[in-house]
């Protein structure tokens, strides 16, 4: 039986577009992000969801909460939906990264590069793709024939879509995953197919 995954990127926060947040704690939705989450919950209320799973980071849980509330479901934290570990880059402003050869290479060749280690070791996008692929396979087996919402982060969602489409991770910049957007994957024993990308982006 097929499982439908609604991949949700968290809503906007005040550091969006200025700081590379990664897994840094304390990044919560802005007022705009809270409005986006409510609007998203309204839109998804037309679906009958079997579960709402979220990255453990605050901005994702806050986005998942109204979605789950409309469905009378709990938010289940799923560690494999977490943002990439960006190592030494986590918390830096994009202005500070501009012109760094390692940063430029990361954005051109995601298949074979990784962030530099800092307080954490850093994680390649290929490693993130492997973990989201594992999660999708496990969750489709747990929810056959059902629809599940997964609230995550832009690059993780791009990695899942690239897996389904058979695209190299180096093509990550060729499509957008906006805040509070939804992208839909359908999963079965035969693999994954993409139903939609970046719908309702703020």
C-alpha positions as CSV (number, residue, x, y, z in Angstrom):
1,X,0.0,0.0,0.0
2,X,1.1,3.6,-0.7
3,X,1.9,6.1,2.0
4,X,1.6,9.8,1.3
5,X,4.1,12.1,2.9
6,X,3.4,15.8,3.2
7,X,6.9,17.3,3.7
8,X,6.5,20.7,5.5
9,X,9.2,23.3,5.9
10,X,8.9,25.2,9.1
11,X,7.6,28.8,9.1
12,X,9.6,32.0,9.0
13,X,11.9,33.1,11.9
14,X,13.6,36.4,12.5
15,X,17.0,35.1,11.4
16,X,15.8,33.8,8.1
17,X,18.0,34.9,5.2
18,X,20.6,36.6,7.5
19,X,22.0,33.8,9.8
20,X,22.8,30.2,9.0
21,X,21.1,28.7,12.0
22,X,21.6,25.0,11.5
23,X,20.8,23.2,14.8
24,X,21.4,26.2,17.1
25,X,18.9,26.3,19.9
26,X,16.4,29.1,20.6
27,X,15.4,29.8,17.0
28,X,11.6,30.2,17.2
29,X,9.0,31.3,14.8
30,X,8.5,35.0,14.2
31,X,5.1,36.6,14.2
32,X,5.0,36.1,10.5
33,X,6.0,32.4,11.0
34,X,3.2,31.9,13.5
35,X,0.7,33.2,11.0
36,X,2.1,31.0,8.3
37,X,1.8,27.9,10.6
38,X,-1.8,28.7,11.3
39,X,-2.6,29.2,7.6
40,X,-0.8,25.9,6.9
41,X,-2.8,24.1,9.5
42,X,-6.0,25.5,7.9
43,X,-4.9,24.3,4.5
44,X,-3.9,20.8,5.7
45,X,-7.1,20.4,7.8
46,X,-8.8,19.1,4.6
47,X,-6.5,16.0,4.8
48,X,-7.0,13.2,7.2
49,X,-3.5,12.8,8.7
50,X,-2.5,9.6,10.5
51,X,0.4,11.3,12.3
52,X,2.3,14.6,12.5
53,X,6.0,14.2,13.0
54,X,8.5,17.0,13.6
55,X,12.2,17.8,13.7
56,X,13.2,18.4,17.3
57,X,14.2,22.0,16.7
58,X,11.8,24.7,18.1
59,X,10.8,26.3,14.9
60,X,9.7,22.9,13.4
61,X,7.8,21.9,16.5
62,X,6.0,25.3,16.6
63,X,5.0,24.8,13.0
64,X,3.8,21.3,13.6
65,X,1.7,22.1,16.7
66,X,-1.3,23.9,15.0
67,X,-1.3,21.2,12.2
68,X,-1.5,18.5,14.8
69,X,-4.1,20.4,16.9
70,X,-6.5,20.7,13.9
71,X,-6.2,16.9,13.5
72,X,-6.6,16.1,17.2
73,X,-3.2,14.5,17.1
74,X,0.0,14.8,19.2
75,X,3.2,16.1,17.7
76,X,5.7,13.3,17.6
77,X,9.4,14.4,17.6
78,X,11.3,12.4,14.9
79,X,15.1,13.0,15.3
80,X,15.9,12.0,11.7
81,X,13.9,15.1,10.5
82,X,16.4,17.5,12.1
83,X,18.3,20.1,10.2
84,X,21.8,19.4,8.8
85,X,24.6,19.7,11.3
86,X,26.5,22.7,9.9
87,X,29.5,22.4,12.2
88,X,31.6,25.6,12.5
89,X,29.2,27.5,10.2
90,X,26.2,27.2,12.6
91,X,25.2,30.6,13.8
92,X,27.3,32.6,11.3
93,X,25.8,35.4,9.3
94,X,25.6,34.8,5.6
95,X,27.7,38.1,5.1
96,X,30.5,36.5,7.1
97,X,30.5,33.4,4.9
98,X,30.4,35.2,1.6
99,X,33.8,34.7,-0.2
100,X,34.9,31.7,1.9
101,X,36.1,29.1,-0.6
102,X,34.8,26.3,1.5
103,X,31.4,27.8,1.6
104,X,31.4,28.4,-2.1
105,X,32.4,24.8,-2.8
106,X,29.7,23.6,-0.4
107,X,27.1,25.4,-2.5
108,X,28.4,24.1,-5.8
109,X,29.2,20.5,-4.9
110,X,26.9,19.2,-2.2
111,X,27.5,15.6,-3.2
112,X,31.1,15.4,-2.0
113,X,31.6,18.3,0.5
114,X,30.7,18.9,4.1
115,X,30.7,21.8,6.6
116,X,33.9,22.2,8.6
117,X,33.8,20.8,12.1
118,X,33.3,23.1,15.1
119,X,31.6,22.2,18.4
120,X,29.9,19.5,16.3
121,X,31.4,17.4,13.5
122,X,29.3,18.7,10.7
123,X,27.2,16.6,8.3
124,X,27.3,16.2,4.6
125,X,24.0,16.6,2.6
126,X,24.6,13.0,1.4
127,X,24.5,11.8,5.1
128,X,21.3,13.9,5.6
129,X,19.8,12.3,2.5
130,X,20.6,8.8,3.9
131,X,18.9,9.5,7.2
132,X,15.8,11.0,5.7
133,X,15.6,8.0,3.2
134,X,15.8,5.6,6.2
135,X,13.0,7.6,8.0
136,X,10.7,7.6,5.0
137,X,11.1,3.8,4.5
138,X,10.5,3.1,8.2
139,X,7.5,5.4,8.3
140,X,5.9,4.1,5.2
141,X,6.0,0.6,6.8
142,X,4.4,2.1,10.0
143,X,1.6,3.9,8.1
144,X,0.6,1.9,5.0
145,X,-2.2,3.5,3.1
146,X,-2.2,6.6,5.3
147,X,-1.1,10.3,5.0
148,X,1.6,11.6,7.3
149,X,2.9,15.2,7.8
150,X,6.6,15.5,8.3
151,X,7.8,19.0,9.5
152,X,11.5,19.5,8.7
153,X,13.9,21.9,7.1
154,X,14.7,23.1,3.6
155,X,17.8,21.2,2.8
156,X,16.5,18.0,4.3
157,X,13.3,18.2,2.2
158,X,15.5,19.0,-0.9
159,X,17.5,15.8,-0.1
160,X,14.4,13.7,0.1
161,X,13.0,15.2,-3.2
162,X,16.4,14.6,-4.9
163,X,16.3,11.0,-3.8
164,X,12.9,10.5,-5.2
165,X,13.8,12.2,-8.5
166,X,17.1,10.6,-8.9
167,X,18.9,14.0,-9.0
168,X,22.4,14.7,-7.9
169,X,22.6,16.7,-4.7
170,X,24.6,19.3,-6.6
171,X,21.3,20.3,-8.2
172,X,19.9,21.4,-4.9
173,X,19.8,25.0,-5.9
174,X,17.6,24.4,-8.9
175,X,14.4,24.4,-6.9
176,X,13.1,26.3,-3.9
177,X,11.6,25.0,-0.7
178,X,10.1,28.1,0.9
179,X,9.0,28.7,4.5
180,X,5.7,27.0,5.4
181,X,5.6,25.2,2.0
182,X,4.5,21.7,1.4
183,X,5.9,19.1,-0.9
184,X,4.3,15.7,-1.3
185,X,6.0,12.3,-1.8
186,X,4.2,9.0,-2.4
187,X,6.0,5.9,-1.2
188,X,5.5,2.3,-1.8
189,X,7.4,-1.0,-2.1
190,X,8.5,0.2,-5.5
191,X,10.2,3.4,-4.2
192,X,9.2,7.1,-4.2
193,X,7.5,9.4,-6.5
194,X,7.0,13.2,-6.3
195,X,3.5,14.5,-6.4
196,X,4.2,18.2,-5.8
197,X,7.0,20.6,-4.7
198,X,6.9,23.9,-2.8
199,X,3.2,24.4,-2.7
200,X,1.8,27.4,-0.7
201,X,5.2,28.8,0.0
202,X,5.1,32.0,2.0
